[in-house]
Amino acid sequence: MSKRFRLFTILILLGVGVWFLYPTVVWYFFTTKPQQQLASSSLEQIRDFSVAHAQADLKDLQTLYASNPKAVLPSKLSFLIPVATRNYNDIKLPAPQVWTVGDVFKAFTSQDDFLIAVEDHYRNEAFHLKNMKSHIIQLGLDLSGGMSIILKADLKALAVKKGHPLTEQDKSDAIGRAIDILKSRIDQFGVSEPLIKREAGGGDRIYVELPGEVDPDRVNSFLRGKGSLTLSIVDDAATNAVNQYIAAHPELVDPVTQKVNVKAIPADILPAGLALRTYYKKDRFGLDQFVNRQVVKTDDKNVLDGTHIQQAIVSRDPVTNQPTVNFVLDSVGASHFFQMTQANVGKTMAVVLDHKIRAGARISEAIPGGSVQVTGFDQTAAQDLAVTLRTGALPVSLIVESYTSVGSTLGQDAINAGINASMWGLILVGFFMLAYYKGSGINADLALIINMFLVMAVLSVFNMTLTLTSIAGLVLTVGISVDANVIIFERIKEEYWSGKSPATAIDIGFKRAFWTIMDSHVTALIASLFLSLLSKGAVQGFAVTMAVGLISSLFTSLFVSRLIFDFEIDVLKARRLSITWRKM
């Protein structure tokens, strides 16, 4: 392997590491506390935040315009200039060189247009922060606190579904399965370290503790049951009849929630075998926006239940480039879906999720093969739905009883002390390598820094959670990395003392140390992998962190250190090795 190729490989890895670690650095060092809180807000809170700030900005500009129409646009509202410039271009007007308040107001046809532009800016800012947060290294519950959620299993509904009273074994199996599914949904990489446990004494509650600032909307998305998704045929005639009856009786509709008192609709308007569902689409803020009401058929031959879905993946429509969720049905579901679509050509099929219509399509022909493509979701909603469907159905409905913010188990002083101890440990190790191995100690220190950088970059790629046990894994990685360099340096010293040239001593030293380092790292890596597979939570986080550190240490000790030595010999033309205090 040529030296140029090795250098290129290292630079590529460092560049990729910077790319993935950049959000973490920006988040913890350059993002203010209010911005971090905004990133954890719900969609409703983001909407209220955007509307309130847009109203305040409008009021400020109106006040400024009243006093001086030619006042220069304040710098905090400079984000309006690109929108205003585009509006000027649309109406074939030259954009001014210096934007005044009056010029900006002329760019918008109405006050509502102005407010929408400002709201979009604050909305995009909040969504950008949310996206950044999804790509950072999270701090664990013990370091930063988080959210405590209490879920209650709806065992009464499960008993009704089964058709008989539940035994203690039925209850235990249902709640145990629900806990397993929640763990697989929330902790897919095994390192976000949620605490999920059943109420003591065999109760019907499940306690969930999630580290860091948690978005309640994301939590709710993972509580959906697979069986709540159905593909149902719409009854157009019944839909028209029900909507006409509701229009004639507006008192049936709740003005806030838009829910209809279905029990008050006569049986001849909404007979048995039909159900009223509301069609929602996402608005600019990702919130449900009422579209209309439709009546769907609920008999078995006109409904495909989500339990027949075997696989769900997210892709994009090649024509519209919109996110799609592609389902693969089992043999029973594929046969049923073919018969259902064959019998309802020309009718509308609705995608019903959690009793809400999310999408609909006109059936143009029978669909064989068991593959179904559903649109109508944004990227995040499509990914959440795919995760929910892949992990399986919740055997029992879960009701959220409470969300509670919890503080970290360690005080800030203790956290700072731990960080300082870790930093001083790294500094002392670096000084020891310099003092003991002279100039070659710089080689070891550079390899150690690159090693820690790569480990943190990998942790950031997978959005891993950093807890005390993870920090312990990082500290152990430092020791293993230094130990590998010590083994190599001692082999080089032995060859150098025997009278060999620097280049020969380096080459033989690395060859003789190779299998020793490989054996120790592979052995420790096997132990880490088994530990990660057989454990959960904090121990698993420690094991995964250490495994990543071992692989990175192997790379830096055998790859990076060798390149630094070759640079010293081939480029700097060093005639002596600065690796020992012994006189040569």
Residue pairs with C-beta under 8 A, 6 or more apart in sequence:
3 563
3 566
3 567
3 570
6 559
6 562
6 563
7 563
9 559
10 450
10 559
10 560
10 563
13 454
14 450
14 453
16 457
17 453
17 454
17 456
17 457
18 457
20 135
20 457
20 458
20 460
20 461
21 453
21 456
21 457
21 460
23 132
23 135
23 136
23 460
24 135
24 136
24 137
24 456
24 460
26 132
27 36
27 132
27 133
27 136
28 136
31 129
31 132
35 129
36 129
36 133
36 213
37 213
38 46
38 49
38 125
38 126
38 129
39 126
39 129
39 130
39 132
39 133
39 213
40 133
40 213
40 214
40 215
41 49
41 126
41 215
42 215
42 216
42 217
43 217
43 285
43 286
43 287
44 287
46 123
46 126
46 127
46 285
47 123
47 285
47 287
49 122
49 126
50 118
50 119
50 120
50 122
50 123
50 126
50 285
51 115
51 119
53 118
53 122
54 115
54 118
54 119
54 122
55 115
57 77
57 118
58 111
58 114
58 115
58 118
60 74
61 74
61 77
61 101
61 104
61 105
64 71
64 74
64 101
65 71
65 101
65 102
65 105
68 101
69 100
69 101
69 102
70 100
70 101
70 102
71 100
71 101
72 98
72 99
72 100
72 101
73 80
73 81
73 99
73 100
73 101
73 103
73 104
77 104
77 118
79 121
80 104
80 107
80 117
80 118
80 121
81 99
81 104
83 107
83 117
84 95
84 99
84 103
84 104
84 107
84 108
85 95
85 107
87 107
87 108
88 94
88 95
88 107
89 95
96 103
105 114
108 114
108 117
119 284
120 284
123 284
123 285
130 215
133 213
134 463
135 460
135 463
136 460
136 463
137 456
137 459
137 460
137 463
137 464
137 465
137 466
138 144
138 192
138 211
138 212
138 463
138 464
138 465
138 466
139 211
139 212
139 465
139 466
139 467
140 146
140 193
140 211
140 212
140 465
140 466
140 467
140 468
140 470
140 538
140 541
141 193
141 195
141 209
141 210
141 211
141 212
141 406
141 408
141 409
141 467
142 211
142 408
142 409
142 410
142 467
142 468
143 211
143 408
143 410
143 415
143 466
143 467
143 468
144 211
144 212
144 213
144 408
145 211
145 212
145 405
145 406
145 407
145 408
146 209
146 210
146 211
146 212
146 213
146 214
146 405
146 406
147 209
147 210
147 214
147 219
147 403
147 404
147 405
147 406
148 207
148 208
148 209
148 402
148 403
148 404
148 405
148 406
149 207
149 208
149 209
149 210
149 219
149 400
149 402
149 403
149 404
150 205
150 206
150 207
150 208
150 400
150 401
150 402
150 404
151 205
151 206
151 207
151 208
151 223
151 398
151 399
151 400
151 401
152 204
152 205
152 206
152 398
152 399
152 401
153 171
153 174
153 175
153 178
153 204
153 205
153 206
153 396
153 397
153 398
153 399
154 396
154 397
154 398
154 399
155 166
155 171
155 174
155 204
155 396
157 396
157 397
158 166
158 170
158 174
158 395
158 396
158 397
159 165
159 166
162 170
166 174
168 202
171 202
171 204
172 202
173 395
174 395
174 396
175 198
175 204
175 206
175 396
176 198
177 394
177 395
178 206
178 394
178 395
178 396
178 398
179 196
179 197
179 198
179 206
181 391
181 392
181 393
181 394
182 196
182 206
182 208
182 222
182 223
183 194
183 196
183 536
184 391
185 222
185 387
185 388
185 391
186 192
186 194
186 196
186 208
186 210
186 222
187 193
187 194
188 387
189 462
189 463
189 464
189 544
190 532
190 536
190 540
190 541
190 544
191 462
191 464
191 465
191 470
191 540
191 541
191 544
191 545
192 210
192 211
192 463
192 464
192 465
193 211
193 465
193 467
193 537
193 538
193 540
193 541
194 208
194 209
194 210
194 211
194 537
195 207
195 208
195 209
195 537
196 206
196 207
196 208
196 209
197 206
197 207
198 205
198 206
198 207
199 205
199 206
199 207
205 401
206 398
209 406
210 219
211 465
211 467
212 465
216 403
217 286
218 384
219 403
220 400
221 381
221 384
221 385
221 388
222 384
222 387
222 388
223 394
223 398
223 400
224 353
224 354
224 385
224 388
224 394
225 388
225 393
225 394
225 397
226 306
226 307
226 309
226 388
226 389
226 391
226 392
226 393
226 394
227 305
227 306
227 307
227 393
227 394
228 306
228 353
228 354
228 355
229 306
229 309
229 351
229 352
229 353
229 354
229 385
229 389
230 303
230 304
230 305
230 306
230 352
231 303
231 304
231 337
231 340
231 349
231 350
231 351
231 352
231 372
232 277
232 296
232 297
232 298
232 302
232 303
232 304
232 349
232 350
232 352
233 296
233 297
233 302
233 303
233 340
233 344
233 347
233 348
233 349
233 350
234 294
234 295
234 296
234 297
234 347
234 348
234 349
234 350
234 360
235 274
235 295
235 296
235 297
236 347
236 348
238 269
238 270
238 271
238 274
238 295
239 293
239 294
239 295
241 269
242 265
242 269
242 270
242 276
242 293
242 295
243 292
243 293
245 265
245 266
245 269
246 252
246 253
246 260
246 265
246 293
249 264
252 260
252 261
252 264
252 265
253 259
253 260
253 261
254 260
258 278
258 290
259 278
260 276
260 293
262 270
262 276
265 276
270 276
270 295
273 297
273 298
273 299
274 295
274 296
274 297
274 298
275 295
275 296
275 298
276 293
276 294
276 295
277 293
277 294
277 295
277 296
277 350
277 352
277 355
277 356
277 357
278 290
278 291
278 292
278 293
278 294
278 356
278 357
279 290
279 291
279 292
279 293
279 294
279 350
279 356
279 357
279 360
280 288
280 289
280 290
280 291
280 356
280 357
280 358
281 288
281 289
281 291
281 376
282 288
282 289
282 378
282 381
283 289
286 378
286 380
286 381
288 356
294 348
294 350
294 357
294 360
296 302
296 303
296 350
296 352
296 357
297 303
301 339
301 340
301 343
302 340
302 344
303 340
304 329
304 333
304 336
304 337
304 340
305 333
306 389
306 393
307 393
308 329
308 330
308 332
308 333
308 334
308 336
308 337
309 327
309 328
309 329
309 330
309 333
309 389
310 328
310 329
310 330
311 327
311 328
311 390
312 325
312 326
312 327
312 328
312 385
312 386
312 389
312 390
313 325
313 326
313 386
314 323
314 324
314 325
314 326
314 379
314 382
314 383
314 386
315 323
315 324
315 326
316 322
316 323
316 324
317 323
317 324
317 373
317 375
320 375
322 375
323 375
323 377
323 378
323 379
323 381
323 382
324 373
324 374
324 375
324 377
324 382
325 373
325 374
325 377
325 382
325 385
325 386
325 389
326 371
326 372
326 373
326 374
327 371
327 372
327 373
327 374
327 389
328 370
328 371
329 337
329 370
329 371
329 372
330 370
331 370
333 370
334 368
334 369
334 370
337 367
337 370
337 372
338 366
338 367
338 368
338 369
341 349
341 363
341 365
341 366
341 367
342 366
344 363
345 363
345 364
345 365
345 366
346 362
346 363
346 364
347 362
347 363
348 360
348 361
348 362
348 363
349 360
349 361
349 362
349 363
350 357
350 359
350 360
351 357
351 358
351 359
351 360
351 374
351 376
352 358
353 385
358 376
358 377
359 374
359 375
359 376
359 377
360 376
361 375
377 385
408 415
410 418
410 468
418 468
418 471
422 471
422 474
422 475
425 475
425 478
426 448
426 452
426 478
429 448
429 478
429 482
430 441
430 445
430 448
432 441
433 441
433 444
433 445
433 448
433 482
433 485
434 441
434 442
434 445
435 441
437 443
437 444
437 489
437 579
437 580
438 578
438 579
438 580
438 581
439 577
439 578
439 579
440 489
440 492
440 565
440 577
440 578
440 579
443 485
443 561
443 564
443 565
443 568
444 482
444 485
444 489
444 561
446 560
446 564
447 481
447 485
447 556
447 557
447 560
447 561
447 564
448 478
448 481
448 482
448 485
448 556
450 556
450 560
451 477
451 478
451 481
451 549
451 552
451 553
451 555
451 556
452 474
452 477
452 478
454 552
454 555
454 556
455 474
455 477
455 545
455 548
455 549
455 552
458 548
458 552
459 466
459 470
459 545
459 548
464 470
464 541
464 544
464 545
465 541
467 538
467 541
468 538
469 538
469 539
469 541
469 542
469 545
470 541
470 542
470 545
472 542
473 541
473 542
473 543
473 544
473 545
473 546
473 549
474 545
474 549
476 546
476 549
477 545
477 546
477 549
477 550
477 552
477 553
480 520
480 521
480 524
480 549
480 550
480 553
481 549
481 552
481 553
481 556
481 557
483 520
484 517
484 520
484 521
484 553
484 554
484 557
484 558
485 557
485 561
487 513
487 516
487 517
488 509
488 510
488 513
488 517
488 557
488 561
489 509
489 579
491 508
491 509
491 510
491 512
491 513
492 505
492 506
492 508
492 509
492 510
492 577
492 579
493 505
493 509
493 579
493 580
494 509
495 504
495 505
495 508
495 509
496 502
496 505
496 509
496 577
496 579
496 580
496 584
497 580
497 582
497 584
500 508
502 569
502 574
502 575
502 576
502 577
503 569
505 577
506 562
506 565
506 566
506 569
506 577
510 558
510 562
514 558
517 554
517 557
517 558
518 554
521 550
521 551
521 553
521 554
524 546
524 550
525 547
525 550
525 551
528 543
528 544
528 546
528 547
528 550
529 543
529 547
531 539
531 540
531 542
531 543
532 540
532 543
532 544
532 547
535 543
568 574
576 584
